[in-house]
Every structure is written in structure tokens, then in C-alpha cells.
């Protein structure tokens, strides 16, 4: 069992725990993250020279050839090459810095062909941002390379000075590392006190270097994310396209559910009712009593079919929600829950019908989950408005353990809320209580 959890046989404590006992400042020089970031800085200089050379060469060549038609294709080829190099830079940042940057928006071409491709490259903001990155990154790469290497080399050299200072008197013909010297005076670091102080200064440099490198790579993170990643507008477009897909899929699923409920429920019941009434009509002259019993049974089937149709209509959009709003509609839902539910709705006005419907079905599904799975003895529903957001919270004292990531109905509910810029937060520790908070945009203009 000790092996599975990484216990050290000598001390009986996990190696990770013992390592974590060291302060972050002492751990930093030996952490993998520090060495990866230092490697990123070292690689930045030669890569930036390549990027800068390529970008300046292609731009200069394209500008020089603008008097002819060849300048535009050269410009386009240069920008396309910058886009490819930008993809390599994103991969390098992802591998060494752990920076997850999405791919920028692809080229949008209305037609096929070289001319359409060339126009799309020239009009793409991503192309020009990667060109800007190729030009701006070189001076920063030089600065970060010089700072990181100097701190790293001087730090370790001074820290290990007690181990190699003897080389000076043996091979250099001097007492130690020269701190100061002119024609008449020379100061060497050669006695035990000076050697110890030198090592302490080196220790300070060594401990500070990882944080300096981390600060330098922070600027690289900003540049990669801002110039090589997707813009906020393009990210928002992708998000809206995804949300639109969720809305379409949800609507299609709802239509299939309604069709299935009609086919398997009310429709099948009405077909059986028509057959029973046909048999009763045939028996009316031969056996009036049997016909009367069949008509009586058909009457009961009609009531059941009507109830199923009411339930189905309530599942599409309840009339009480349209007529009286969330307070009355949620109270009606709460009355059908298997546990006592306290409902409190504090809204100054009614939100848009679409938001009101989503809020209703969110609470309805959460209360159904409470009835089926929570084993709770009470629940509460609170709905209120904060600025331009509609908030609702459902709490119960059940067994807890609800998880959005488990692929349950809560995941689908979260996707439905996300489609309208909403948020679903589930706090459900094992043993309870469970607290589910949903946030929706207000959008109060009703039509």
C-alpha cells in the first residue's frame, strides 16, 4: 500500500509531501517548471532571429515589388509564412510554458482559387498580428535572454565558488576571484569569510533567478496570447456558434420528445378509444348494457387522455406561467414535488418570455431531481434579480453527491443555460446539503 502512494520506506512520509514542506523559494530552482521556462527563454533568441529575418525580408521584398503585380503575392506569401511560424510559437508556448492558446480564426474565403486565398490572407487580422509578433519579439527575446543567462550563470558560479576558487592560485597566478584592481591595489576573494559571503550572494542570485525568469516569460505569455491567439470577437463568434448548435439540438430533442409522448400516450389512447366506441356502436342494438359499459370505460379513457394532454401542454409551456408569471408557476411546480418546498420570488418585473421559460424549466427539472434522487425532507426555491441578471437557487437537505461533470441531466441543464449566456453552479458535497445556483441574463423587454 505504501508503494501505491509513494511512501518513503525510511521516513514513512510521501516524497511529494516532504518536497512540499520546502518553501516555494527554495523549491523553485529545482522545479521542472523553472527549467522549462528557462529553456523557453534560451530558445526564444534564435527563433526570434529567424522570425524577424523572415518577416522583414518578405515585407521589404513585397514593398519593393509593389510597383509590379508581384509585390502583392509576395506580401501574401510572407503573411502566410508568419501564420505558420505563429502556429509553431503557440506549440512551443504550450509545451514549455503550459499556455493553452486556441487557434485563431481560419481564413474565410467566399470563393476558391489563388486570388481568393491571397485576398483572404491580406484581409485577415491574424496575419498582421503574427507579422507584428515576429517584429516585436526580437528585442524582447534579446533582453530576456541576456537577463536570464546572466542571472543564471552568475548565480550558480558564485554559489559554487567555494568548490573551484582554488583554481586561481594553482593555474591563474592570483589568490582568488578579483573583486577590484588598479595599478596599486588588488582585492581578491580569497579568505574564508569572503568566500562564504560570495557563496551567499550566489545563493540569493540562484533563488531569485527562477522568479525573474517567470516574470520574463509572463510577458511572453501576454504576447503569445494577445498576438497569436484568437481575438475576443472571434472567440465570441465561436462560442455563439456552439451555443446555437446546442439550442438547435435541444429544440430538436424537445420536438422528438413531444412527438414520442403524443404517439405513445394520448394518440394511442385516442385510437383505442375510437375502437372501443366503434364496438359499442355495434353492440348498441344487440346488447345495450354491454354497450353502456363500454361507453363508460371510453369516458374514463377520455379523461385520462385529456390529463395526458394537459401534462404535455404544461411541459411545453404552462399557461399559468404566461398568465401569472414565475411566482405562481413555480408554486404550482413545488406543489407537485414529493417533499415540502418553500418558494420565494422577489422580482420587480417580469423578464423576457424566453428567459422566464428557461428559469421555469430549470427549477422544474431541479425539483424533479430532488423528488427522484435526493432523499430530502425539505427544499427551498429562491428567485431574485441583481442588476441585469436573474438568479435562482434551489436548496435541499438530501444526500448530496450531484455532479455536473458526470454526464447527468445537470450537464444538459448547464448546456441549455450556457446557450443564453447563463451559468449553472452546483455545490453538492457527499452527505448534503445540495445548493444549485443558476444565473441568467435579465432581458426584460417583453413582447
Secondary structure, 3 states (H helix, E strand, C coil): CCCCCCECCCCCCEHHHHHHCCCHHHHHHHCHHHHHHHHHHHHHHHHHHHHHHHHHHHHHHHHHCCCCCHHHHHHHHHHHHHHHHHHHHHHHHHHHCCCCCCCCCCCCCCCCCHHHHHHHHHHCHHHHHHHHHHHHHHHHHHHHHHHHHHHHHHHHHHHCHHHHCHHHHHHHCCCCEEEEECCCCEEEECCHHHHHHHHHHHHHHHHHHHHHHHHHHHHHHHHHHHHHCCCHHHHHHHHHHHHHHHHHHHHHHHHHHHHHHHHHHHHHHHHHHHHHHHHHHHHCCCCHHHHHHHHHHHHHHHHHHHHHHHHHHHHHHCHHHHHHCHHHHHHHHHHCCCCEEEEEEECCCCCCHHHHHHHHHHHHHHHHHHHHHHCCCEEEEEEEEECCEEEEEEEECCCCCCCHHHCCHHHHHHHHHHCCCCEEEEEECCCCCEEEEEEEECCCCCC
